[in-house]
């Protein structure tokens, strides 16, 4: 049984977490897009080699690995907010169904 207090808490969380969730999504998107920039910069350090070798050097570079670690953290935070949001919305949907069932019984 989902109480009105549960519903209010879910709604309050959705509102209060919006900025942090948006920031997490923006950070993730930025780092995903920035991956191409880092790769291009690292590849340009090996212009004398064939493209596949440039790419291999870029992916093996410690700076790229550090970037990927940051991207992993950003994805985790973004996904955490997504799951929490989905949970809150599911709770609201259940409550809505619960209320409709109560009305149908009356």
Backbone torsions as a table, in degrees:
resi	resn	phi	psi	omega
1	UNK	NA	124.1	179.2
2	UNK	-96.8	124.2	-177.2
3	UNK	-88.9	165.7	176.6
4	UNK	-64.6	-30.8	175.6
5	UNK	-63.2	-41.2	176.4
6	UNK	-61.3	-42.4	179.9
7	UNK	-64.0	-46.0	179.7
8	UNK	-61.9	-40.2	178.1
9	UNK	-64.2	-41.0	179.1
10	UNK	-64.0	-44.2	178.9
11	UNK	-64.7	-41.9	178.0
12	UNK	-62.5	-41.1	178.9
13	UNK	-63.3	-44.4	179.8
14	UNK	-56.5	-41.0	179.7
15	UNK	-73.2	-47.0	-174.6
16	UNK	-71.0	-27.5	-177.7
17	UNK	-91.0	-3.3	-173.9
18	UNK	-57.9	-47.0	-178.5
19	UNK	-65.2	-43.5	179.7
20	UNK	-65.9	-39.6	178.7
21	UNK	-65.4	-40.6	178.3
22	UNK	-65.5	-40.0	177.8
23	UNK	-64.2	-40.9	177.9
24	UNK	-63.3	-41.7	179.2
25	UNK	-66.5	-41.5	179.2
26	UNK	-64.1	-41.0	178.7
27	UNK	-63.8	-44.9	178.4
28	UNK	-60.0	-48.6	-178.1
29	UNK	-62.0	-42.7	179.1
30	UNK	-60.3	-47.9	-178.0
31	UNK	-67.1	-36.1	176.0
32	UNK	-63.1	-43.9	178.5
33	UNK	-68.3	-36.7	-177.8
34	UNK	-68.8	-20.5	177.8
35	UNK	-56.0	-41.0	179.7
36	UNK	-66.6	-36.8	179.3
37	UNK	-65.4	-48.1	179.7
38	UNK	-60.7	-44.9	-179.7
39	UNK	-59.4	-44.9	-179.7
40	UNK	-63.2	-42.9	179.2
41	UNK	-63.2	-42.6	-179.7
42	UNK	-69.1	-37.8	177.4
43	UNK	-65.3	-35.3	-177.7
44	UNK	-67.9	-17.4	176.4
45	UNK	-74.8	-9.1	-177.8
46	UNK	-128.8	42.6	-175.3
47	UNK	-61.9	-24.0	-177.4
48	UNK	-74.8	-11.6	-177.6
49	UNK	-100.3	162.9	175.8
50	UNK	-62.0	158.3	-175.6
51	UNK	-57.9	-42.3	-178.9
52	UNK	-64.5	-32.0	176.2
53	UNK	-72.5	-38.2	176.5
54	UNK	-59.6	-44.5	-179.4
55	UNK	-64.7	-41.8	178.6
56	UNK	-60.4	-44.4	177.7
57	UNK	-62.4	-41.8	-178.7
58	UNK	-61.7	-47.9	-178.6
59	UNK	-67.5	-27.5	-179.0
60	UNK	-88.2	-9.7	-176.4
61	UNK	-67.3	136.2	178.9
62	UNK	-58.6	-31.4	178.8
63	UNK	-65.4	-36.4	177.5
64	UNK	-69.3	-38.8	178.5
65	UNK	-64.8	-38.4	176.4
66	UNK	-63.7	-42.8	177.3
67	UNK	-58.7	-44.8	-179.9
68	UNK	-63.1	-35.2	175.8
69	UNK	-62.6	-42.9	177.0
70	UNK	-64.6	-39.4	178.1
71	UNK	-63.8	-39.3	177.8
72	UNK	-60.0	-44.2	179.0
73	UNK	-63.0	-42.8	-179.7
74	UNK	-64.5	-41.9	178.9
75	UNK	-64.2	-42.4	179.5
76	UNK	-60.2	-45.2	-179.2
77	UNK	-65.9	-43.2	178.6
78	UNK	-62.6	-44.8	179.7
79	UNK	-66.7	-34.7	177.3
80	UNK	-60.9	-46.6	178.4
81	UNK	-64.3	-37.8	179.5
82	UNK	-63.0	-44.0	179.4
83	UNK	-66.9	-40.1	177.8
84	UNK	-64.4	-40.6	177.7
85	UNK	-63.8	-46.2	179.4
86	UNK	-60.6	-37.7	178.2
87	UNK	-65.2	-44.7	179.2
88	UNK	-63.2	-42.2	179.5
89	UNK	-66.8	-37.3	177.1
90	UNK	-64.6	-39.2	177.7
91	UNK	-62.3	-42.7	178.2
92	UNK	-64.6	-40.2	177.9
93	UNK	-63.8	-42.7	178.0
94	UNK	-62.1	-42.4	179.7
95	UNK	-63.6	-41.5	179.0
96	UNK	-60.9	-44.6	177.8
97	UNK	-64.1	-42.1	178.4
98	UNK	-58.5	-45.4	179.8
99	UNK	-65.4	-39.3	178.1
100	UNK	-64.5	-39.1	178.0
101	UNK	-64.9	-40.3	177.2
102	UNK	-61.8	-41.6	179.1
103	UNK	-65.5	-37.0	-179.1
104	UNK	-67.7	-31.8	-179.3
105	UNK	-71.4	-33.3	-175.4
106	UNK	-69.9	NA	NA
